[in-house]
Amino acid sequence: MVPYKCRFDHWIGLRRDPGQPWKWANGTEYNNWFLIRGGDCAYLNDEKGVSSSRCSTERRWICSKPEVHMIRTGLHEKGT
């Protein structure tokens, strides 16, 4: 993922609930491929690594937010 990152921190779709393991946005449990400390949502940082902080912190997404789904109705698109 790091080669695709620009100069802003980006959420990567990895989060955890208190006392629970890290999980990807699709519900798959994270395999501890790299160490994540701290908050409840992970992001790519400016040092080309992964950090975490509160999910409410404003950052861009490297992909779509899981709670935002687009549906196509005729010629219009709208979020649900």
C-alpha positions as CSV (number, residue, x, y, z in Angstrom):
1,M,0.0,0.0,0.0
2,V,2.8,2.4,0.8
3,P,3.8,3.1,-2.9
4,Y,0.2,4.4,-3.5
5,K,0.2,6.9,-0.7
6,C,0.5,10.6,-1.4
7,R,1.5,13.2,1.2
8,F,-1.7,13.0,3.3
9,D,-2.4,10.4,6.0
10,H,-5.0,7.8,4.7
11,W,-7.2,5.5,6.6
12,I,-6.7,1.9,5.4
13,G,-9.9,0.2,6.5
14,L,-8.4,-1.5,9.6
15,R,-10.0,-1.0,13.0
16,R,-10.6,-2.6,16.4
17,D,-13.0,-2.4,19.2
18,P,-11.6,-2.0,22.8
19,G,-10.1,-5.3,23.9
20,Q,-10.7,-7.0,20.5
21,P,-8.4,-7.9,17.6
22,W,-7.9,-5.7,14.6
23,K,-10.3,-6.3,11.7
24,W,-10.4,-5.2,8.1
25,A,-13.5,-3.3,6.9
26,N,-14.9,-6.6,5.5
27,G,-14.8,-8.2,8.9
28,T,-11.7,-10.4,8.2
29,E,-9.4,-10.6,11.3
30,Y,-6.0,-8.9,10.8
31,N,-3.0,-11.3,10.7
32,N,-0.5,-9.0,12.5
33,W,1.6,-8.6,9.4
34,F,2.9,-5.3,10.9
35,L,2.7,-3.9,14.4
36,I,-0.1,-1.4,15.1
37,R,-0.2,0.5,18.4
38,G,-2.5,3.1,19.9
39,G,-6.0,4.1,18.7
40,D,-8.9,2.2,17.2
41,C,-8.4,2.9,13.4
42,A,-5.2,2.4,11.4
43,Y,-3.8,4.8,8.8
44,L,-0.7,5.2,6.5
45,N,1.5,7.9,8.1
46,D,4.0,10.4,6.6
47,E,6.9,8.2,7.6
48,K,5.7,5.4,5.2
49,G,4.5,3.3,8.0
50,V,1.2,2.5,9.8
51,S,-0.1,4.3,12.8
52,S,-3.5,4.4,14.5
53,S,-5.7,7.0,16.2
54,R,-9.3,7.7,17.0
55,C,-11.6,6.8,14.1
56,S,-13.2,10.2,14.4
57,T,-10.0,12.0,13.3
58,E,-10.4,13.5,9.9
59,R,-8.3,11.8,7.3
60,R,-8.7,10.7,3.7
61,W,-9.4,7.1,2.8
62,I,-7.2,5.0,0.6
63,C,-10.5,3.3,-0.6
64,S,-14.2,3.8,0.1
65,K,-15.5,4.1,3.6
66,P,-17.3,0.9,4.5
67,E,-20.5,2.7,5.6
68,V,-20.8,4.6,2.4
69,H,-22.4,2.7,-0.4
70,M,-23.4,4.1,-3.8
71,I,-26.4,2.9,-5.6
72,R,-27.2,3.8,-9.2
73,T,-30.8,4.8,-9.8
74,G,-31.3,5.8,-13.5
75,L,-28.8,8.5,-14.3
76,H,-28.3,9.7,-10.7
77,E,-26.0,8.3,-8.0
78,K,-26.8,8.9,-4.3
79,G,-25.4,7.7,-1.0
80,T,-27.5,5.5,1.2
